[in-house]
Amino acid sequence: MARWCARNGWPVHPLAAGHKTPVANCEPCRQQRHAPADCPCIPAGRWCHGFHAATVSDERIDAWWSAHPGWGVGVSCGPADLVVIDVDAHAAEVPDRSRLLPGIPIGQQVDLTGLATGFDTLALLAALRGRPSPAEDERTLRVRTPSGGMHIWYRNPHPEIRYRSSTGSSPKVALAWQVDVRSDNGYIVAPTTRTTAGTYTPIGTARRAADLPQWLAAELARTGHVPTSVPAEPSPSGPTPGGRARRRAPKAAGRVLEPLLAEVAACAVVAEGAGFTEKLNRAAFTAGGLLPGGHLGEQEARELLLQAAQRARPHQQRRNAEIIESALSAGAQRPFHPKGRS
């Protein structure tokens, strides 16, 4: 399967035997934190750092899976120009109708009886747009997951437009409730991969990714899956202990936001296990909620968040920016107003 994916132009990387997660890094990479771009393992042909090590090299693929035939196969979606719609069917309490389709109000006249999974919300979104559900799209590769969900594979026909992944963040940007996206900086489990939970099984006859439908591309843009440019360094103002200037939020917004920013910055003293991603997500989601009412400017919010993230995790600037963009977009859909005006 790894060779088949590579022939399709989809870079692959190994997944731990029986699992859907990447093979663990080597001991030096576990002990010494560093950015994947700075890691000597990847140029040397090793598999550290998950999807960052993905390759289409026959030589590497043969070496990796010949030595470890039990490994599964992951596909790095960004370099493959793939946009995979990840539909979940988890048993979970259905949220209020206002949270089923981000940014789309669902009137009380819409009967939601029986709605229970991401299949239902994806079908609802498609119906509102007058389109068939992507889960029924027989033109493209669809893969049933062991948990009863589905991966719907599409090719990005316009590689100059990039799509961000919406997985593993809290709160997360989503196309719909229980519907996520795997694209840039994300990976997907290749079909036929076996885990302890079951096998990722192709559905129907299609074995290639069809072009992403235009209406779905528009929905991805609407829900914040098309990132905007983000400055690598924040523009500061005001003094900091290290001599660099530090920007502060307006007064009313600051009372809400600055304690959250402080939690993010405090992660600097703990290399891992500090809940950094969750704390940055919470701060960015809160900042996003302040934007619609004019309590905080969008560029100002980015600078504040990037500044705190840079202090805590300076080695992952791109990842920090992605977390911030996703959570800002999600927060802006749930505006709130702090007491007092800035």
C-alpha positions as CSV (number, residue, x, y, z in Angstrom):
1,M,0.0,0.0,0.0
2,A,2.9,2.4,0.7
3,R,4.2,1.9,-2.8
4,W,0.8,2.3,-4.3
5,C,0.2,5.6,-2.5
6,A,3.7,6.9,-3.6
7,R,2.8,6.1,-7.2
8,N,-0.2,8.3,-6.8
9,G,2.1,11.1,-5.7
10,W,1.1,10.8,-2.1
11,P,4.1,10.9,0.3
12,V,3.8,8.2,3.0
13,H,5.2,7.7,6.5
14,P,5.0,4.7,8.9
15,L,2.3,4.3,11.5
16,A,3.0,2.2,14.6
17,A,1.9,-1.4,14.2
18,G,-1.8,-1.8,15.1
19,H,-2.3,1.9,15.6
20,K,-3.3,5.0,13.7
21,T,-0.5,7.2,15.1
22,P,3.0,7.7,13.7
23,V,5.9,5.5,14.8
24,A,7.7,7.0,17.8
25,N,10.8,9.2,17.3
26,C,14.2,7.9,17.9
27,E,15.6,8.4,21.4
28,P,17.7,11.5,20.6
29,C,14.7,13.2,19.1
30,R,12.6,12.3,22.1
31,Q,15.2,13.7,24.5
32,Q,16.1,16.8,22.6
33,R,13.2,18.8,21.3
34,H,13.7,20.5,18.0
35,A,11.8,21.5,14.9
36,P,11.4,18.8,12.2
37,A,13.2,21.0,9.7
38,D,16.3,21.0,11.9
39,C,16.3,17.2,12.5
40,P,19.2,15.2,11.0
41,C,17.1,12.0,11.0
42,I,14.9,13.0,8.0
43,P,17.7,13.8,5.6
44,A,19.4,10.6,6.7
45,G,16.3,8.5,5.7
46,R,14.8,7.9,9.1
47,W,11.2,8.3,10.0
48,C,11.2,10.6,12.9
49,H,8.6,13.4,13.3
50,G,5.7,11.6,11.7
51,F,4.3,13.2,8.5
52,H,7.2,15.5,8.3
53,A,9.3,12.5,7.2
54,A,6.8,11.4,4.5
55,T,8.4,10.4,1.2
56,V,7.6,9.0,-2.2
57,S,11.1,7.4,-2.5
58,D,10.9,3.8,-3.4
59,E,14.3,3.2,-1.7
60,R,13.1,4.6,1.7
61,I,9.7,2.9,1.4
62,D,11.3,-0.5,0.8
63,A,13.8,0.0,3.6
64,W,11.2,1.1,6.2
65,W,8.5,-1.5,5.5
66,S,10.8,-4.4,4.7
67,A,12.3,-4.0,8.2
68,H,8.9,-3.5,9.8
69,P,6.2,-5.2,7.7
70,G,3.6,-4.7,10.5
71,W,3.7,-0.9,10.2
72,G,0.7,0.9,8.9
73,V,0.8,3.6,6.3
74,G,0.0,7.3,6.8
75,V,-0.3,9.8,3.9
76,S,0.9,13.4,4.4
77,C,-2.0,15.4,3.0
78,G,-0.4,18.7,2.3
79,P,2.4,17.6,0.0
80,A,0.0,15.3,-1.7
81,D,-2.4,18.2,-2.4
82,L,-5.1,16.2,-0.7
83,V,-8.2,17.5,1.2
84,V,-9.8,14.7,3.1
85,I,-13.2,15.1,4.8
86,D,-13.1,13.2,8.1
87,V,-16.6,12.2,9.1
88,D,-17.0,10.8,12.6
89,A,-19.8,8.6,14.0
90,H,-19.0,8.8,17.6
91,A,-21.6,8.3,20.3
92,A,-21.9,11.8,21.7
93,E,-24.5,14.2,22.9
94,V,-25.8,16.3,20.0
95,P,-25.2,20.0,20.6
96,D,-27.6,22.8,20.3
97,R,-28.7,23.4,16.6
98,S,-26.7,26.7,16.7
99,R,-23.5,24.7,16.9
100,L,-24.1,22.0,14.3
101,L,-23.0,24.0,11.2
102,P,-20.6,26.8,12.1
103,G,-21.8,30.2,10.9
104,I,-25.2,28.8,9.6
105,P,-28.3,29.3,11.6
106,I,-30.7,26.4,11.5
107,G,-34.3,27.5,12.0
108,Q,-36.7,25.7,14.2
109,Q,-38.7,24.7,11.2
110,V,-35.9,22.3,10.2
111,D,-36.6,18.8,11.7
112,L,-33.5,17.4,13.2
113,T,-35.1,14.2,14.5
114,G,-32.6,11.4,14.2
115,L,-29.5,13.5,13.7
116,A,-26.7,11.7,15.6
117,T,-23.4,11.8,13.7
118,G,-21.2,13.7,11.3
119,F,-22.9,11.9,8.4
120,D,-26.1,13.7,9.3
121,T,-24.5,17.2,9.7
122,L,-22.6,16.7,6.4
123,A,-25.8,15.7,4.7
124,L,-27.6,18.7,6.2
125,L,-24.9,21.1,5.0
126,A,-25.0,19.6,1.5
127,A,-28.8,19.8,1.4
128,L,-28.8,23.4,2.4
129,R,-26.5,24.1,-0.5
130,G,-28.6,22.0,-2.9
131,R,-25.8,19.3,-3.3
132,P,-25.5,15.6,-2.6
133,S,-23.6,14.6,0.5
134,P,-19.9,14.0,-0.1
135,A,-20.4,10.7,1.8
136,E,-22.3,9.5,-1.2
137,D,-19.8,10.7,-3.8
138,E,-18.9,7.6,-5.8
139,R,-16.5,9.5,-8.0
140,T,-13.8,9.7,-5.3
141,L,-12.0,7.4,-2.9
142,R,-14.0,6.9,0.3
143,V,-12.7,4.8,3.2
144,R,-14.7,3.4,6.0
145,T,-12.9,3.7,9.4
146,P,-12.9,1.1,12.1
147,S,-15.1,3.4,14.3
148,G,-17.8,3.6,11.7
149,G,-16.8,7.0,10.3
150,M,-15.6,7.8,6.8
151,H,-12.6,9.5,5.1
152,I,-13.6,11.2,1.9
153,W,-10.5,11.9,-0.2
154,Y,-10.4,14.8,-2.6
155,R,-7.6,16.3,-4.7
156,N,-7.0,20.0,-4.4
157,P,-7.3,21.2,-8.0
158,H,-5.8,24.7,-7.1
159,P,-2.6,24.0,-5.2
160,E,-2.0,27.8,-4.8
161,I,-4.9,27.7,-2.3
162,R,-4.0,25.9,0.8
163,Y,-6.4,24.3,3.3
164,R,-5.6,23.9,7.0
165,S,-6.4,20.8,8.9
166,S,-9.0,20.9,11.7
167,T,-8.1,18.1,14.0
168,G,-7.0,17.7,17.6
169,S,-7.6,21.3,18.7
170,S,-10.1,22.4,21.4
171,P,-12.2,24.2,20.5
172,K,-11.6,23.3,16.9
173,V,-12.6,24.8,13.6
174,A,-14.8,22.3,11.9
175,L,-16.8,22.0,8.7
176,A,-19.7,20.7,10.7
177,W,-20.2,18.9,14.0
178,Q,-18.3,15.7,13.9
179,V,-16.8,16.6,10.5
180,D,-13.2,17.6,10.4
181,V,-10.6,18.2,7.6
182,R,-7.2,16.7,6.9
183,S,-5.0,18.8,4.6
184,D,-1.9,20.9,5.3
185,N,0.1,19.8,8.4
186,G,-2.1,16.7,8.7
187,Y,-2.1,13.1,7.7
188,I,-4.6,10.4,6.9
189,V,-4.5,6.7,7.4
190,A,-4.1,4.9,4.1
191,P,-6.8,2.5,3.0
192,T,-6.3,-1.2,3.9
193,T,-4.2,-0.2,7.0
194,R,-5.1,-2.5,9.9
195,T,-5.2,-1.4,13.5
196,T,-6.3,-3.1,16.7
197,A,-9.7,-1.5,16.2
198,G,-10.1,-2.8,12.6
199,T,-9.2,-2.1,9.0
200,Y,-9.6,1.1,7.0
201,T,-11.7,-0.3,4.2
202,P,-12.3,1.3,0.7
203,I,-15.9,1.7,-0.3
204,G,-17.2,1.4,-3.8
205,T,-15.0,1.2,-6.9
206,A,-13.1,4.6,-6.9
207,R,-9.5,4.3,-5.9
208,R,-8.4,7.8,-6.8
209,A,-9.2,11.2,-5.3
210,A,-11.6,13.3,-7.4
211,D,-11.3,17.1,-7.6
212,L,-12.6,18.9,-4.5
213,P,-16.1,20.1,-5.5
214,Q,-16.3,23.9,-5.8
215,W,-19.2,24.3,-3.4
216,L,-17.2,22.3,-0.8
217,A,-14.1,24.5,-1.4
218,A,-16.3,27.6,-0.7
219,E,-17.5,26.0,2.5
220,L,-14.0,25.4,3.6
221,A,-13.1,29.0,3.0
222,R,-16.2,30.2,4.8
223,T,-15.4,28.1,7.9
224,G,-11.8,29.4,8.2
225,H,-9.9,26.4,6.6
226,V,-8.1,28.7,4.2
227,P,-5.4,30.4,6.2
228,T,-4.5,34.0,5.9
229,S,-1.0,35.2,6.0
230,V,0.4,35.6,9.5
231,P,3.5,37.6,10.4
232,A,6.4,35.4,11.6
233,E,7.2,37.9,14.4
234,P,4.7,40.0,16.4
235,S,5.0,43.8,16.1
236,P,5.6,44.8,19.7
237,S,4.9,47.9,21.8
238,G,5.6,48.6,25.5
239,P,8.6,47.3,27.5
240,T,9.3,43.7,28.5
241,P,11.9,42.3,30.9
242,G,14.2,41.2,28.1
243,G,14.2,44.7,26.6
244,R,11.8,43.9,23.8
245,A,8.6,45.8,23.5
246,R,5.4,44.1,24.5
247,R,1.9,44.8,23.2
248,R,-1.0,44.8,25.6
249,A,-4.7,44.4,24.9
250,P,-7.2,47.3,25.3
251,K,-8.4,47.6,28.8
252,A,-11.8,45.8,28.6
253,A,-10.5,43.1,26.4
254,G,-7.3,42.8,28.4
255,R,-9.2,41.9,31.6
256,V,-10.5,38.8,29.8
257,L,-7.6,37.9,27.5
258,E,-4.4,38.7,29.4
259,P,-4.8,36.0,32.1
260,L,-5.1,33.5,29.2
261,L,-2.1,34.9,27.5
262,A,-0.2,34.6,30.7
263,E,-1.0,30.9,30.9
264,V,0.3,30.4,27.4
265,A,3.5,32.3,28.1
266,A,4.0,30.3,31.3
267,C,4.3,27.1,29.3
268,A,7.9,28.2,28.6
269,V,9.1,26.7,31.9
270,V,7.8,23.2,30.9
271,A,9.1,21.6,27.8
272,E,6.1,19.4,27.3
273,G,3.0,18.2,29.1
274,A,1.9,21.8,30.0
275,G,-1.2,21.8,27.9
276,F,0.3,24.4,25.6
277,T,-1.9,23.7,22.6
278,E,-5.1,23.8,24.6
279,K,-4.1,27.0,26.4
280,L,-3.2,28.7,23.1
281,N,-6.5,27.5,21.6
282,R,-8.5,28.9,24.5
283,A,-6.7,32.3,24.3
284,A,-7.1,32.5,20.6
285,F,-10.8,31.4,20.7
286,T,-11.4,34.1,23.3
287,A,-9.7,36.7,21.3
288,G,-11.8,35.7,18.3
289,G,-14.9,36.3,20.3
290,L,-13.8,39.9,21.0
291,L,-13.3,40.8,17.3
292,P,-16.9,41.2,16.0
293,G,-17.8,43.7,18.7
294,G,-14.7,45.8,18.0
295,H,-13.2,45.2,21.4
296,L,-9.9,44.0,19.8
297,G,-8.5,44.4,16.3
298,E,-7.7,41.3,14.3
299,Q,-4.1,42.2,13.6
300,E,-3.6,43.2,17.2
301,A,-5.1,39.9,18.4
302,R,-2.7,38.0,16.2
303,E,0.3,39.9,17.6
304,L,-0.7,39.4,21.2
305,L,-1.2,35.6,20.6
306,L,2.0,35.2,18.6
307,Q,4.0,37.0,21.2
308,A,2.8,34.8,24.0
309,A,3.2,31.6,21.9
310,Q,6.7,32.7,20.8
311,R,7.8,33.0,24.4
312,A,6.6,29.5,25.2
313,R,7.4,27.5,22.0
314,P,9.8,29.5,19.8
315,H,10.8,26.4,17.8
316,Q,7.3,25.9,16.3
317,Q,6.3,29.3,14.9
318,R,4.4,27.8,12.0
319,R,2.4,25.5,14.2
320,N,1.7,28.4,16.6
321,A,0.3,30.4,13.8
322,E,-1.9,27.6,12.6
323,I,-3.4,27.1,16.0
324,I,-4.1,30.8,16.4
325,E,-5.7,31.1,13.0
326,S,-8.0,28.2,13.5
327,A,-9.1,29.3,16.9
328,L,-9.5,32.9,16.0
329,S,-11.8,31.9,13.2
330,A,-13.9,29.7,15.4
331,G,-14.1,32.3,18.2
332,A,-15.2,35.0,15.8
333,Q,-18.4,32.9,15.2
334,R,-19.2,33.1,18.9
335,P,-18.9,36.9,19.7
336,F,-19.1,38.1,23.3
337,H,-18.8,41.5,25.0
338,P,-16.7,42.1,28.1
339,K,-18.1,44.5,30.7
340,G,-16.9,48.1,30.1
341,R,-15.6,49.6,26.8
342,S,-12.0,49.6,25.7
